[in-house]
């Protein structure tokens, strides 16, 4: 399973999630940054105009499950 996280520079919630990512190097995580790896407008078109950062997904093969925002992502990363 891979945790996929979309973040935006300058977002304090994103920074908190990225810190937890660094503290859990054994986890398989892919981080994509807005306006570097993808356009924010494309993100909003795909996930809705009310979609916020960070946004996390759990990817297991072809199955993709929304984790949610920062608290949910951190909980997922801190699971044993």
N, C-alpha and C positions, 0 to 999 in steps of 0.2 A: 504494500500500500504506500502511496505517495500523498503527502500533504502539499497541495498547491495553494499558494498565497499570493494575492494581488495587493500591492501596497502603493502608497503615494508618498513622495518626499515631503517632509515637513509635517506629517501627520503624527501626533504624539501616540496615538493608539497603535499605529504601524510600527513605530520605534519600539514600543513595549513588546510587540509580537516578535520583531526581529531580534531583540535581546534574548528572548526565550529560545528562538531558533539557534542562536549561537551557543546557548547553554545546553543544548540537546543535540550535539553533533551526530549522535547515532541514529537520529530520525532521518528518514528520506523526505527531504523538503525541496520544493521548487518555488522560488520567489520571483515574481515578475513585478517590475516597477512601472507605474504609470508614466507616460510620456518618454520612457526609455525603451521599454519592451513592447508597449502597446499604447494606443491613443486613448485618452480618457473618453472621447466621444464614442469610440467603438465599444468600449467597456459599458458605457451607459446604454447604448443601443442594444447590446447583448443581454445585459442583466437588469435593465430598467433604469429610468431616470432617477429613482430614489435609492439605487444601490450605492453603498458607502464603502470606504476603505477603513481597515483592511477587510478583505473578503477571502474566506478559506473554503477549500474543497478537499474531500478525501476521495482519491482516485484509486480504485481497485480493478485493474484490467479495464473493462469497458464501462464499469459502473462508476458513476460520479455522484457523490453525495455532498450537499451543501453543509459545511460546518457552521458557518455564520461569521460573526464579527470577532473582535479581539479576545473577549473573555472565552468564547467557545473554542477559538483557535488555540489559545494558551492551554486550556483544559485538555484538548486533544494532544498537544505536543508533550504535555507532562504526564500522560498516561504511561504506565509501564509497558 
